[in-house]
């Protein structure tokens, strides 16, 4: 049995960031008196009316299995377990809103046809892990502030929410392993849910599954594959649980997890994403600094542009600022133009946009733009036309200058 804590530091950090960004404590206080019908009432009615409740005298074996998982995880809060007649291989949990109310864990009936007892322990442990980790409470807050199909969170927040959701799944998987202590059962549970096949009947070995998983993981590690869903792709989940169960030290576990989290941090799939990020940050710092003063509006413009390529744009900008900014700028421009010469117009447009962002166009900034445009092969007139178009389209004078 592993001696490691099931939590993941980045997941906890992101959860706190999202909660604070959405003014969680204030919104939750308001919701307590504003919402007439609680989610508890909805879910309780649905489960009691349409599903089979797991009672000791009705489903004794599965009841005892669920209670055994609770004991193994040291979870003492009340939980009602249900089985739903459904052919999809799935389970879910709903944390209680009101103190003292039982939480809900549901397992679809198809799981019993395919899963061994230890595999079911992994599934139940995973769902209880979500409750222990308080994932449902954060989801409720997010869905209230940004109702699905109604409003959209800012792009950076969307990326952070998705990353948090993915890391929360890896945390829940760790609870699933703690619930059974059987790595083989955890791995076969993943492959059974992915394939719908009874691997035991097909004589598939755990060693073959892990070898195959490593091959599939290489696709994602080679900067080709993306994990863009709420749940990480299975090659990541299988390797993550393998690391949690098998690592010999905290350092080994963290090193392996850093490699996997690096896949989850990827936002796009263009080979130029990283070098374009470096250009945005370094060019932004150079343009903002040329008049001797970096304004908050200029920094916001850089960060907002970086947000389309980086989950942590502020941290990325800070890392570039600590390096040789001019050298990074020159190398990034050369790499971008060499790869795609057609992007030079976008580079010039970004730099002009940054000049306009603080509503104060200095002579130094103008000189820099013309020098850069000239290096890109533009004539003075072409640069002037581009500048004039953007002023006409985007420039708004500062209120301070006219008050």
ChimeraX attribute file (.defattr): number of C-alpha atoms within 10 A of each C-alpha:
attribute: neighborCount
match mode: 1-to-1
recipient: residues
	/A:1	12
	/A:2	15
	/A:3	12
	/A:4	14
	/A:5	11
	/A:6	19
	/A:7	16
	/A:8	15
	/A:9	10
	/A:10	14
	/A:11	20
	/A:12	14
	/A:13	12
	/A:14	17
	/A:15	21
	/A:16	14
	/A:17	15
	/A:18	19
	/A:19	18
	/A:20	12
	/A:21	10
	/A:22	18
	/A:23	13
	/A:24	18
	/A:25	11
	/A:26	10
	/A:27	14
	/A:28	15
	/A:29	10
	/A:30	11
	/A:31	13
	/A:32	12
	/A:33	8
	/A:34	9
	/A:35	9
	/A:36	8
	/A:37	8
	/A:38	13
	/A:39	16
	/A:40	18
	/A:41	11
	/A:42	10
	/A:43	15
	/A:44	16
	/A:45	12
	/A:46	11
	/A:47	19
	/A:48	11
	/A:49	10
	/A:50	12
	/A:51	17
	/A:52	17
	/A:53	18
	/A:54	19
	/A:55	15
	/A:56	11
	/A:57	8
	/A:58	11
	/A:59	12
	/A:60	12
	/A:61	13
	/A:62	18
	/A:63	18
	/A:64	14
	/A:65	16
	/A:66	23
	/A:67	16
	/A:68	16
	/A:69	23
	/A:70	20
	/A:71	12
	/A:72	15
	/A:73	18
	/A:74	10
	/A:75	15
	/A:76	9
	/A:77	12
	/A:78	13
	/A:79	21
	/A:80	18
	/A:81	23
	/A:82	22
	/A:83	20
	/A:84	17
	/A:85	12
	/A:86	12
	/A:87	11
	/A:88	12
	/A:89	19
	/A:90	15
	/A:91	18
	/A:92	15
	/A:93	23
	/A:94	22
	/A:95	22
	/A:96	22
	/A:97	17
	/A:98	12
	/A:99	8
	/A:100	9
	/A:101	14
	/A:102	18
	/A:103	22
	/A:104	22
	/A:105	21
	/A:106	22
	/A:107	23
	/A:108	18
	/A:109	19
	/A:110	17
	/A:111	23
	/A:112	15
	/A:113	10
	/A:114	19
	/A:115	21
	/A:116	15
	/A:117	15
	/A:118	21
	/A:119	27
	/A:120	25
	/A:121	27
	/A:122	31
	/A:123	29
	/A:124	28
	/A:125	27
	/A:126	26
	/A:127	25
	/A:128	29
	/A:129	27
	/A:130	22
	/A:131	22
	/A:132	16
	/A:133	17
	/A:134	14
	/A:135	20
	/A:136	17
	/A:137	18
	/A:138	18
	/A:139	13
	/A:140	15
	/A:141	20
	/A:142	18
	/A:143	12
	/A:144	14
	/A:145	15
	/A:146	14
	/A:147	13
	/A:148	10
	/A:149	6
	/A:150	7
	/A:151	10
	/A:152	12
	/A:153	13
	/A:154	10
	/A:155	14
	/A:156	18
	/A:157	18
	/A:158	14
	/A:159	23
	/A:160	19
	/A:161	22
	/A:162	20
	/A:163	27
	/A:164	23
	/A:165	21
	/A:166	22
	/A:167	25
	/A:168	26
	/A:169	22
	/A:170	26
	/A:171	23
	/A:172	26
	/A:173	26
	/A:174	29
	/A:175	30
	/A:176	30
	/A:177	29
	/A:178	25
	/A:179	28
	/A:180	24
	/A:181	19
	/A:182	17
	/A:183	23
	/A:184	17
	/A:185	21
	/A:186	24
	/A:187	23
	/A:188	24
	/A:189	24
	/A:190	18
	/A:191	19
	/A:192	18
	/A:193	17
	/A:194	11
	/A:195	10
	/A:196	15
	/A:197	13
	/A:198	17
	/A:199	18
	/A:200	12
	/A:201	7
	/A:202	8
	/A:203	8
	/A:204	12
	/A:205	12
	/A:206	15
	/A:207	10
	/A:208	9
	/A:209	16
	/A:210	18
	/A:211	11
	/A:212	12
	/A:213	19
	/A:214	14
	/A:215	11
	/A:216	15
	/A:217	21
	/A:218	13
	/A:219	13
	/A:220	19
	/A:221	15
	/A:222	9
	/A:223	15
	/A:224	13
	/A:225	18
	/A:226	18
	/A:227	19
	/A:228	18
	/A:229	12
	/A:230	15
	/A:231	18
	/A:232	24
	/A:233	17
	/A:234	18
	/A:235	21
	/A:236	25
	/A:237	24
	/A:238	25
	/A:239	19
	/A:240	22
	/A:241	22
	/A:242	19
	/A:243	18
	/A:244	28
	/A:245	20
	/A:246	14
	/A:247	18
	/A:248	13
	/A:249	11
	/A:250	13
	/A:251	10
	/A:252	14
	/A:253	18
	/A:254	15
	/A:255	12
	/A:256	16
	/A:257	18
	/A:258	12
	/A:259	13
	/A:260	20
	/A:261	17
	/A:262	12
	/A:263	21
	/A:264	25
	/A:265	19
	/A:266	20
	/A:267	17
	/A:268	17
	/A:269	12
	/A:270	11
	/A:271	11
	/A:272	15
	/A:273	17
	/A:274	15
	/A:275	18
	/A:276	20
	/A:277	23
	/A:278	23
	/A:279	26
	/A:280	24
	/A:281	27
	/A:282	25
	/A:283	24
	/A:284	26
	/A:285	22
	/A:286	18
	/A:287	22
	/A:288	24
	/A:289	15
	/A:290	16
	/A:291	13
	/A:292	9
	/A:293	10
	/A:294	16
	/A:295	13
	/A:296	12
	/A:297	15
	/A:298	23
	/A:299	20
	/A:300	15
	/A:301	21
	/A:302	27
	/A:303	22
	/A:304	17
	/A:305	18
	/A:306	23
	/A:307	21
	/A:308	16
	/A:309	23
	/A:310	23
	/A:311	23
	/A:312	16
	/A:313	20
	/A:314	17
	/A:315	12
	/A:316	17
	/A:317	22
	/A:318	11
	/A:319	13
	/A:320	18
	/A:321	15
	/A:322	8
	/A:323	11
	/A:324	10
	/A:325	19
	/A:326	13
	/A:327	10
	/A:328	19
	/A:329	23
	/A:330	13
	/A:331	13
	/A:332	22
	/A:333	21
	/A:334	15
	/A:335	16
	/A:336	19
	/A:337	14
	/A:338	11
	/A:339	12
	/A:340	11
	/A:341	12
	/A:342	11
	/A:343	14
	/A:344	17
	/A:345	13
	/A:346	10
	/A:347	21
	/A:348	20
	/A:349	18
	/A:350	19
	/A:351	23
	/A:352	23
	/A:353	20
	/A:354	25
	/A:355	24
	/A:356	23
	/A:357	22
	/A:358	21
	/A:359	17
	/A:360	14
	/A:361	15
	/A:362	12
	/A:363	11
	/A:364	13
	/A:365	22
	/A:366	17
	/A:367	12
	/A:368	17
	/A:369	21
	/A:370	21
	/A:371	14
	/A:372	16
	/A:373	22
	/A:374	14
	/A:375	10
	/A:376	16
	/A:377	11
	/A:378	17
	/A:379	13
	/A:380	12
	/A:381	10
	/A:382	14
	/A:383	21
	/A:384	16
	/A:385	12
	/A:386	14
	/A:387	21
	/A:388	13
	/A:389	12
	/A:390	15
	/A:391	14
	/A:392	9
	/A:393	9
	/A:394	13
	/A:395	18
	/A:396	13
	/A:397	12
	/A:398	11
	/A:399	8
	/A:400	6
	/A:401	8
	/A:402	6
	/A:403	5
